[in-house]
């Protein structure tokens, strides 16, 4: 079997970890995603993960109510640390060695991010979970995913979403929206396709990193796509 990508960065949004709940972490879902990571790792793929925080907090929620955006973003970044610890717990339960590296140092809780440390953990076969986004307000964890993918030398950025790829419109709202198999980074930007923010797509484009958009809710889909099957939209040069 030919494996399409040997070193990948997986973006797991907070919404994905929430499962069917309206808020927080559904441990069963976190366990399932950990299982999918385990399966993909068994193919010999090196995997690192960026987790979002939207299931707990988004900075704009503070800003939209007249509060300070920067403080809101700090709260959002802290939320990603909670999710990262949950995912590490799910991975550890099934015997996967995983480490959380935070862009905002909190040494009593997890290790701090540096590229060198991240690469060493990856070389040792650990799943590296990046928390704290980029460590800066006014960014998103999608941008953090593109940034960490570049820093790790990832050959693909897998973006787990609610649906199985990029559509011409939101398929949940527009039933006859069409799904794309392949797009270029420029097409995603020019068509204004809302799959990742502009900063994230531009960073991936600049570093020639393909973005694979797939359904995070489809059990086993991550490894099916890595092995050449499954359903996804591939965004590449
Ligand atoms: N955030 C930030 N800088 C970053 C990444 C995230 O300030 O580099 C904050 C921002 O407030 C964001 C929140 O953390 O709303 C949660 O991240 P995001 O919305 O990207 O999570 P997701 O939508 O993937 O769950």
Boltz pocket constraint, residues with backbone or C-beta under 6 A from the ligand:
constraints:
  - pocket:
      binder: B
      contacts: [[A, 12], [A, 13], [A, 14], [A, 15], [A, 51], [A, 52], [A, 53], [A, 54], [A, 55], [A, 57], [A, 58], [A, 59], [A, 60], [A, 69], [A, 72], [A, 73], [A, 74], [A, 75], [A, 76], [A, 77], [A, 79], [A, 80], [A, 132], [A, 133], [A, 134], [A, 135], [A, 136], [A, 137], [A, 138], [A, 139], [A, 140], [A, 141], [A, 142], [A, 144]]
      max_distance: 6.0
